[in-house]
Amino acid sequence: MEKKLYRGALIFFVVMLLISILWPYEQKLQDWDLDPDYAVRESDEIFFNNTRIHLYSTEERKELAQQGFKAHRYLRCSKDTNDPFLNFTIINSWRTDQAYILAEPSSKDLFSDTVQISINDSVVGIQLGYMDFEDHYKMAAWIFQNSLANQDAYLLIDGDSLNLFGTEGNQNANYVVLKDYFRLIGRYQ
């Protein structure tokens, strides 16, 4: 009897192992074509706060806190201001349970108001002078979708084509921010 129990348990674990190998979990974009509503479900926020928040520095200035906003900046993103590049920041509106993504320039002196970004043959312009959450979301989604296909984004400045994130390490750090953001709002699982 004991032998049959061990054999049954062994068969069960081997079958589970085979199932996990044959049908691995694939991360998927969810409802990508829908207009963004920026809503954060409680379970996604708990996951972010319990497992990811230690990788970010959280800015809670008085003027932001009064409006119900927190800015989360990834600690591994480059802060060097000698070269032009962008970093993404997650803006959490805790009063309305919403989250936004914002592209921030390395130095405002190195950028004009409108920035041109290219991936392959596509070029998109975005204004950095004011916070239009929808424009920043669309650009971030476009960059994130292309990053999943291993296509890099470039800044077009004065006829030059520069890596959007400056260095490969900063690029990887920003891809982590984008993945965390789209998980936070439930668009990537």
ABEGO torsion letter per residue (X at the ends): XAAAAAAAAAAAAAAAAAAAAABBBBBBBBGAABBBAGBBBAAAAAAAAAAAAAABBBBBBAAAAAAGBBBBBBAABBABAABBBBBBBBBBBAAAGBBBBBBBBABAAABBABBBBBBEABBBBBBAABBBAAAAAAAAAAAAAAAAAGBBBBBBBGGBBBBAAGBAAAAAAAAAAAAAAAAAAGABX
